Amino acid sequence: MADVVKWWSRMTAALTGAVLALVVPAHAWAASRGVDEVMFEAARRRTRSRGGFGFLFGGALCCLFVIATIVLIVVLISRNRRRR
């Protein structure tokens, strides 16, 4: 169990570092360039007649795919450990 906790903490630290190294500078660049004004203008021009069900369904499907992939990886790793 200690190995799993150690592995999980290392993966979390690596992911956090990658997110901070990529997202924070990109956000700072976008804020300094006025990109947020373009986003607000695009949101104002958007038509309201279309429903957002397709986006919701696509997001849910993507989320289920990611969760299924993670579960499959965990199952395969745990099977390989039992065989030894």
WOSULHU-V413834 format. One record per pair of residues at least 12 apart in sequence whose ideal C-beta (glycine too) atoms are under 10 Angstrom apart, sorted by the first residue. I is the first residue (numbers start at 1). J is the second residue. Records with the same first field share a line. If there is no record, write none. Layout:
# WOSULHU-V413834
I=J, J
This chain:
# WOSULHU-V413834
3=81
4=77
7=77
